[in-house]
Amino acid sequence: MMMRAAVGLWVLSVVICANSVSLVNEANKEFSFRLYRKLAAHADSQGKNIFFSPFSVSTALAALSVGAQGQTHRQLFSGLGFKSSLTQTDVDQAFQTFLQMANNSSQEDASEGTAVFVDNRFKPKPKFLQTLKRSYFADGFNVDFSQATESADTINNYVTEKTNGKIDQLVENLDPNTVMYLISYIYYKGKWATPFDPELTEQDDFNVDKNTKVPVFMMNLEDHFYIYYDDKLKTTVLRLSFTSSYSMLLMLPDVMVTLENGICPNHVTEWLTTTIMKPRRYNVYIPKFSIKTSYNLNDVLSEMGMTDMFGVRANLRGISAKKRLAVSDVVHKATLDVDETGAKAAAATGIGIGLTAIRFPVPVLKFNRPFMVIIAESNTEKILFLGKIINPNI
């Protein structure tokens, strides 16, 4: 009888854990598009490419929430979209599952993780560091933040190594009052399941807007593709598979603002399944490009309700009860390279805490004007990267 009761309790705990993972995953997807819209609306983003890793940002903020209490903690959970039924333990276990799945998979060129850099004279609560190590697989380092240049170099060298050189200057101006720096990083290099032939790549025009054209190298492939036209979003969607469980979604809208305002996680779910995405033979043209983006997310996150952590009302007593701490900066950098063989994408988020038989005509799909891009894991629908390409040459 005792054995039967123990087994029943174990099964129940697995069901609860799986449900919390699902809830956090759904929240992460919703957060992706809320953060995208905030970035797109900002004056600094007007006329510029947008590209970031929502998963990197949410991982860093979830790790920070381990040390937050009171209103600061409630704002972080609300801003990240976590339902009130979720506890900090639920969230920690969910991210532990996400990171385990990402790093235990057979992806040869994928890595995700976190790290915490702590000043030699600052002693965070052991429980905070233990949770970061256990649930967020955080590497821990002691540094002397009074030596701002050397400390920045230490952080940047770590991020450079973890992102295979794609993010080389995450930290540029390090506040000497910093006592702790928390980062999350993500790197992905995918090979197309069907690569493009470099011999077919030719120079063509990309229409940035009605009055501006820029020359690009346009890759070309005629094959069977998963393509779908979404009537509500007035958008043509192309799904390109990598030789792994990851896919790239390219969205070419009739009107960009219609897509930006309407896109949601349900669309990603539809586009990653074969229910509505049917393979058809197409002649596809995609620009070959390499972009880099950089953001200070302080204002954007404040607008999303996460205000207290940046000022005197910050409650980070879960990190230290002896020192009054506040977040000085949340910085995020990302890169995306697309060529004939595949795509490389990387991002890092830093949180500084301071004080043929019959030949029919083949339809053509040409990405020669602004489009949106998503890199997602097909099984979990986890959104690794999200963005908008306005000018492939910038």
Buried (B, 14 or more C-beta within 10 A) or exposed (E): EEEEEEEEEEEEEEEEBEBBBEBBBBBBBBBBBBBBEBBBEBEEBEEBBBBBBBBBBBBBBBBBBBBBBBBBBBBBBBBBBBEEEBEBEBBBBBBBBBBEBBEEBEBEBBBBBBBBBBBEEBEBBEEBBEBBBEBBBBBEBEBEBEEBEEBBBBBBEBBBEBBEEBBBEBBEEBBEBBBBBBBBBBBBBBBBEEBBEEEEBEEBEBEBEEEEBEEBBBBBBEEEBBBBEBEEBEBBBBBBBBBBBBBBBBBBBEEBEBBBEBBBBEBBEBBBEEEEBEEEEBBBBBBBBEBBBBBEBBBBBBBBEBBBBBEEEBBBBBBBEEBEBBBBBBBBBBBBBBBBEBBBBBBBBBBBBBEEEEEEEEEEBBBBBBBBBBBBBBEBBBBBBBBBBBBBEB
